[in-house]
Amino acid sequence: MGFSRLGVPGAAGLMLAAAAGTASAQQVVIWCDVNGYGCPTLAPVVERYNAENSGKTVVLEQVAYQVLLESLPVQLESSDGPDGAVVTDLGGLSRYYVDLTEWVDAEFFESEYGQTLQWLRGGDPDSTAINGKPSTLTVNGGYVNLTLFEQAGVAVPEEGATWEEWAEATRQVAAATGTEFPMAMDRSGHRFASLAISYGAELVDENGNLVIDDGLHEAISQFVEWHRDGTMPMDLWGAVGGATHRELFTDFLNADTVMYFGGSWALNQVDREVGDLFDWRVIDAPCGPSSCTVMPGGGALVAFQHSRHPEVMGHFINYLSQPENLEEVLAAAVEIPASATLIEQGVTYPGASDRTQEALATFINQIPKMDDAAYRFQGWRYQRALMNSLTTRISQVLNNELTVDAAVARIEQDVTLAIEAAE
């Protein structure tokens, strides 16, 4: 599976100052990954919590993101696994969450996280459960290599530019500089949803019903065309089978793509690893025929029903939610807060470069532009089923196994069967 317990050397010799501590009658285990709001940035707060709360111990276990996506749901289905985890499939895992209302300050949580708490309730508009603490807001978005634009003598498209205009500009830059690919997008249904909704796809309606429409068909057709004409790399979406999630940061780091469409969670890594290799910046959301939108996202620290100590999970989550503790984690993670207080007062990111500060501001500026369909899709209980089907079926089109029409029909079948099975 591949995980390491923070405070104990992992397989790669990882030793981080966290809080495994000593065995406790009230010990809980939380799974988290290495990125952003993850184990390394949570570790100092966990260590302080353990020191201040005798008899309660929180242990962080660092796992790969793929484990959270694929292995965690299997274990939860068997009432097994950790007591809690930092997850991103917020609605899809909602049936496994435990209501923490009696162990947290419910009024405070509602005032701080009202909108994003709903994403944890599985689309139930009547629910008042507090199933966890939203960690951060994330925003899909594009990173561009400004140095390549300058070398090519091509103007960088301005705010309001369409996806097609970005494709044309990046093709010109790639041709002039010998760069392998003009544009690249993570192999992710979540990333593709930004494109789809901007092209008019509704995906899910206000009653929680799947919507398959012309906007989705048009977005898939355009996406396939970009792969076939060389605008996008066929060896990412086309070469990997099934619903496997893959990110393309390495190609951007190596200046093998002019524009990389990922998200705000990669900002710290981009700034750290690109360094002075080239100039870059985050762009405003490209526009489709329907809107200039990207997908919101984010994670949450949640507790699961099978936990033997939900009161410890609730107590720790309440502790972590306090602005002074939360700001410490967010500053280290260089991510956008989901907390109303921190959104209003802002977060200081010590050591963050001017480039990072500018990029964060650009990501935050996209939030008011987001289409209502994007918010509905993010909180939909069956979001993961649709995202997995999108990646699988689009890849089959790229490999000439399906037509676009057939892929759209299969997507509808896939998600309908998933909904029927779940219900």
C-alpha positions in Angstrom: 0.0 0.0 0.0 2.8 2.4 0.8 2.5 4.5 3.9 4.7 5.7 6.7 3.8 6.8 10.2 5.0 10.3 10.9 7.5 10.2 13.8 8.6 6.7 12.7 11.1 6.2 9.8 9.1 5.2 6.7 10.2 3.1 3.7 12.3 5.9 2.3 13.8 6.8 5.7 11.3 9.6 6.2 11.5 11.1 9.7 9.2 14.0 10.4 8.5 15.7 13.7 5.0 14.5 14.3 3.2 12.9 17.1 3.1 9.1 17.2 3.7 9.4 20.9 3.1 6.5 23.2 0.3 4.0 23.0 -2.9 5.4 24.3 -6.3 4.0 25.3 -7.7 6.9 23.2 -5.5 6.8 20.2 -6.8 7.7 16.7 -5.1 7.3 13.3 -5.5 9.8 10.5 -4.4 9.1 6.9 -3.1 12.0 4.9 -0.8 12.5 1.9 2.4 14.5 1.4 0.9 17.4 -0.6 -0.4 20.8 0.6 -2.7 20.4 3.6 -1.2 17.0 4.4 0.8 15.1 6.9 3.9 17.3 6.9 2.0 20.5 7.4 -0.4 19.0 10.0 2.4 17.4 12.0 3.4 20.4 14.2 -0.2 21.0 15.3 -0.7 17.3 16.0 2.5 17.3 18.1 1.2 20.3 20.1 -2.2 18.7 20.5 -0.8 15.5 21.9 1.4 17.4 24.4 -1.6 19.4 25.6 -4.1 16.6 25.9 -3.0 13.8 28.1 -4.7 10.5 27.4 -5.6 11.5 23.8 -3.2 10.7 21.0 -3.4 11.5 17.3 -1.2 9.6 14.9 -0.7 10.6 11.3 0.0 8.0 8.7 1.3 9.3 5.4 -0.1 7.5 2.4 0.0 8.1 -1.3 -2.9 10.1 -2.8 -3.8 7.1 -4.9 -4.3 5.1 -1.6 -6.9 7.7 -0.5 -8.7 7.5 -3.8 -8.7 3.7 -4.3 -7.8 1.7 -1.2 -9.5 3.8 1.5 -13.1 3.3 0.1 -12.5 -0.4 -0.1 -11.5 -0.5 3.6 -14.4 1.7 4.7 -16.8 -0.6 2.9 -15.6 -3.3 5.3 -15.7 -1.0 8.4 -11.9 -1.0 8.5 -9.2 1.5 8.0 -8.1 4.7 9.9 -10.2 6.7 12.3 -10.1 9.7 10.0 -8.5 11.0 6.8 -7.9 14.1 4.8 -10.0 13.3 1.7 -11.1 15.0 -1.5 -14.0 12.8 -2.5 -16.2 14.7 -0.1 -19.7 13.6 -1.2 -18.7 10.2 -2.4 -17.5 9.0 1.0 -20.3 10.8 2.9 -22.1 7.6 3.9 -19.0 6.5 6.0 -18.7 9.8 8.0 -19.7 10.1 11.7 -21.6 13.1 12.9 -19.2 15.0 15.2 -21.8 17.7 16.3 -21.7 16.7 20.0 -17.9 17.1 20.2 -17.4 20.3 18.3 -18.6 23.9 18.5 -21.4 23.5 16.0 -22.3 27.1 15.8 -18.7 28.1 15.1 -18.4 25.4 12.4 -21.6 26.6 10.7 -20.4 30.2 10.7 -16.9 29.3 9.5 -17.6 26.6 7.0 -21.3 26.8 6.1 -21.0 26.5 2.4 -18.4 23.8 2.3 -19.9 21.8 5.1 -22.7 21.0 2.7 -20.3 19.2 0.4 -19.8 16.6 3.3 -23.5 15.9 3.6 -23.9 13.8 0.5 -26.2 16.3 -1.2 -28.8 16.1 1.6 -30.2 19.7 1.8 -31.9 18.9 5.2 -28.8 17.6 7.0 -27.2 19.6 9.7 -24.5 17.0 10.5 -20.9 18.1 11.0 -18.9 15.3 9.5 -15.5 17.0 9.6 -13.6 20.1 9.0 -13.2 21.5 5.4 -9.4 22.0 5.1 -8.8 24.3 2.1 -10.5 25.6 -1.0 -8.7 24.6 -4.1 -9.2 26.0 -7.6 -8.4 24.4 -10.9 -6.3 26.5 -13.1 -3.5 26.9 -15.7 0.2 27.6 -15.3 2.1 29.1 -18.2 5.7 29.3 -19.0 6.3 33.0 -19.6 9.9 32.5 -20.7 8.7 30.4 -23.7 6.2 33.1 -24.7 8.9 35.7 -24.5 11.3 33.6 -26.6 8.6 33.0 -29.2 7.6 36.6 -29.3 3.9 35.6 -28.8 1.6 37.7 -26.7 0.2 36.0 -23.6 -3.6 35.8 -23.9 -5.4 38.2 -21.5 -8.3 37.6 -19.1 -11.4 36.6 -21.1 -9.4 34.6 -23.7 -11.1 31.4 -24.8 -9.8 27.9 -24.6 -9.4 27.9 -28.4 -7.4 31.2 -28.2 -5.1 29.6 -25.6 -4.7 26.5 -27.8 -3.7 28.6 -30.7 -1.3 30.8 -28.8 0.4 27.9 -27.1 0.7 26.1 -30.5 2.5 29.1 -31.9 4.9 29.2 -28.9 5.6 25.5 -29.1 6.3 25.7 -32.8 8.7 28.7 -32.4 10.6 27.2 -29.4 10.6 23.5 -30.2 8.6 22.7 -27.1 7.1 19.3 -27.2 3.5 20.1 -26.3 1.5 23.3 -26.3 -1.0 22.4 -23.6 -1.4 19.6 -21.0 -4.1 18.7 -18.5 -3.9 16.3 -15.6 -5.6 13.0 -16.3 -8.5 13.8 -14.0 -12.2 14.0 -14.5 -12.2 16.9 -12.0 -9.8 18.9 -14.2 -11.8 18.0 -17.4 -15.0 19.2 -15.7 -13.7 22.8 -15.8 -13.5 22.6 -19.5 -16.9 20.7 -19.8 -18.8 23.2 -17.7 -17.3 26.2 -19.5 -18.7 24.6 -22.7 -22.1 24.4 -21.2 -22.2 20.9 -19.6 -24.5 20.9 -16.6 -23.4 17.4 -15.3 -25.9 17.4 -12.4 -29.0 19.4 -11.9 -30.4 21.1 -8.8 -32.3 17.9 -7.8 -29.1 15.8 -7.9 -29.9 14.1 -11.2 -27.2 13.3 -13.8 -27.3 15.5 -16.9 -25.9 14.4 -20.2 -26.2 17.3 -22.7 -24.7 18.9 -25.8 -22.2 20.9 -23.8 -20.6 17.7 -22.6 -20.5 16.2 -26.1 -18.9 19.4 -27.5 -16.3 19.5 -24.7 -15.2 15.9 -25.3 -15.1 16.5 -29.1 -12.8 19.5 -28.6 -10.6 17.7 -26.1 -10.2 14.7 -28.5 -9.4 17.1 -31.4 -6.6 18.7 -29.3 -5.0 15.3 -28.7 -5.2 14.2 -32.3 -3.7 17.4 -33.7 -0.8 17.4 -31.2 -2.0 20.3 -29.0 -2.1 17.9 -26.0 0.1 14.8 -25.3 -1.5 11.6 -26.3 0.7 9.6 -23.9 -1.1 10.9 -20.8 -4.8 10.6 -21.4 -4.4 8.0 -24.2 -1.7 5.7 -22.9 -3.0 5.1 -19.3 -6.0 2.9 -19.1 -9.1 3.0 -16.9 -9.7 5.8 -14.4 -6.1 6.1 -13.2 -5.3 9.6 -12.0 -2.1 11.2 -13.2 -0.7 14.7 -12.9 1.7 16.3 -15.4 3.8 18.6 -13.2 7.1 17.0 -14.3 6.5 18.0 -18.0 5.9 21.6 -16.9 9.0 21.6 -14.7 11.1 20.3 -17.6 9.6 23.0 -19.9 8.1 20.3 -22.1 4.7 22.0 -22.2 3.8 25.7 -22.6 0.6 25.6 -20.5 -0.2 23.1 -17.8 -3.8 22.8 -16.4 -3.6 21.6 -12.8 -4.7 23.4 -9.7 -3.8 25.6 -6.8 -2.6 22.7 -4.6 0.5 22.4 -6.8 1.5 26.0 -6.3 4.0 25.4 -3.5 5.6 22.6 -5.5 5.7 24.6 -8.7 7.4 27.6 -6.9 9.8 25.4 -5.1 10.9 23.1 -7.9 10.8 25.5 -10.9 12.7 28.1 -8.9 14.6 30.3 -11.4 14.6 27.8 -14.3 12.0 30.0 -16.1 9.4 32.6 -15.4 5.8 31.4 -15.0 2.4 32.6 -13.7 -1.1 31.4 -13.1 -3.7 32.4 -15.7 -7.3 33.5 -15.4 -9.9 30.8 -16.2 -10.1 30.2 -20.0 -13.6 30.8 -21.4 -15.8 28.4 -23.1 -19.0 29.2 -25.1 -21.0 29.1 -21.8 -18.8 30.6 -19.1 -15.3 31.4 -17.8 -15.3 28.8 -15.0 -13.1 26.4 -13.3 -13.9 23.8 -10.7 -13.8 24.5 -7.0 -12.5 21.8 -4.8 -10.8 21.1 -1.6 -10.3 18.5 1.0 -11.7 17.9 4.5 -10.5 16.1 7.6 -13.3 13.7 8.3 -14.0 11.0 10.9 -15.4 7.6 10.1 -18.3 5.6 11.7 -16.2 2.6 12.6 -13.8 4.7 14.8 -13.7 3.5 18.4 -12.9 7.0 19.6 -15.0 9.5 17.6 -14.9 11.8 20.6 -11.1 12.2 20.1 -11.5 12.8 16.4 -14.1 15.5 17.2 -12.0 17.1 19.9 -8.9 17.2 17.6 -10.9 18.5 14.7 -12.3 21.3 16.9 -8.8 22.1 18.1 -7.5 22.2 14.5 -10.3 24.5 13.4 -9.3 27.3 15.6 -7.9 30.1 13.4 -4.5 30.3 15.0 -3.9 26.5 14.5 -5.5 26.5 11.0 -3.5 29.5 9.8 -0.3 27.7 10.8 -1.2 24.7 8.6 -2.4 26.8 5.7 0.7 29.0 5.7 2.9 26.0 5.5 0.8 24.4 2.8 0.5 27.7 0.8 -3.2 27.0 0.2 -6.5 29.0 0.1 -8.5 28.9 3.4 -12.0 27.5 3.6 -12.5 29.3 6.9 -14.6 32.5 6.7 -12.5 34.2 9.3 -9.2 33.5 7.5 -10.7 34.4 4.1 -11.7 37.8 5.6 -8.5 38.6 7.4 -6.2 36.8 5.0 -3.3 34.4 5.6 0.3 35.4 5.9 2.5 33.0 3.9 6.0 33.4 5.4 8.7 32.9 2.9 6.3 32.7 -0.1 7.7 34.4 -3.1 6.1 37.4 -4.8 5.2 35.0 -7.6 3.4 32.7 -5.2 1.5 35.6 -3.7 0.4 36.8 -7.1 -0.6 33.3 -8.1 -2.7 32.9 -5.0 -4.5 36.1 -5.7 -5.2 35.0 -9.3 -6.7 31.7 -8.0 -8.8 33.5 -5.4 -10.1 35.9 -8.1 -11.6 32.9 -10.0 -13.9 31.9 -7.2 -16.6 34.5 -7.9 -16.6 33.5 -11.6 -17.4 29.8 -10.9 -20.6 28.5 -12.5 -23.3 27.2 -10.2 -22.9 23.8 -12.0 -19.4 23.6 -10.7 -20.5 23.9 -7.1 -23.3 21.4 -7.6 -20.9 18.9 -9.1 -18.3 19.3 -6.4 -20.8 18.3 -3.7 -22.6 15.5 -5.6 -22.5 12.1 -4.0 -21.8 10.4 -7.3 -19.1 12.8 -8.5 -16.4 10.1 -8.3 -18.4 7.8 -10.5 -18.8 10.4 -13.2 -15.2 11.6 -13.0 -13.9 8.0 -13.3 -16.2 7.4 -16.3 -15.1 10.6 -18.0 -11.4 9.6 -17.9 -12.0 6.0 -18.9 -14.3 6.7 -21.8 -12.4 9.7 -23.2 -9.3 7.6 -23.2 -11.2 5.0 -25.2 -12.1 7.6 -27.8 -8.4 8.7 -28.0 -7.5 5.0 -28.7 -10.2 4.7 -31.3 -12.1 2.1 -29.3 -15.2 4.4 -29.1 -16.7 7.3 -31.0 -17.6 10.4 -29.1 -21.3 9.6 -29.4 -20.7 6.1 -28.0 -18.5 7.5 -25.2 -21.2 9.9 -24.1 -23.8 7.0 -24.1 -21.4 4.8 -22.1 -20.8 7.6 -19.6 -24.5 7.9 -19.0 -24.8 4.1 -18.6 -21.8 3.9 -16.2 -23.0 6.6 -13.8 -26.6 5.3 -13.9 -25.5 1.8 -12.9 -23.3 3.3 -10.2 -26.2 5.2 -8.8 -28.5 2.2 -8.9 -25.9 0.0 -7.2 -25.4 2.6 -4.4 -29.1 3.0 -3.8 
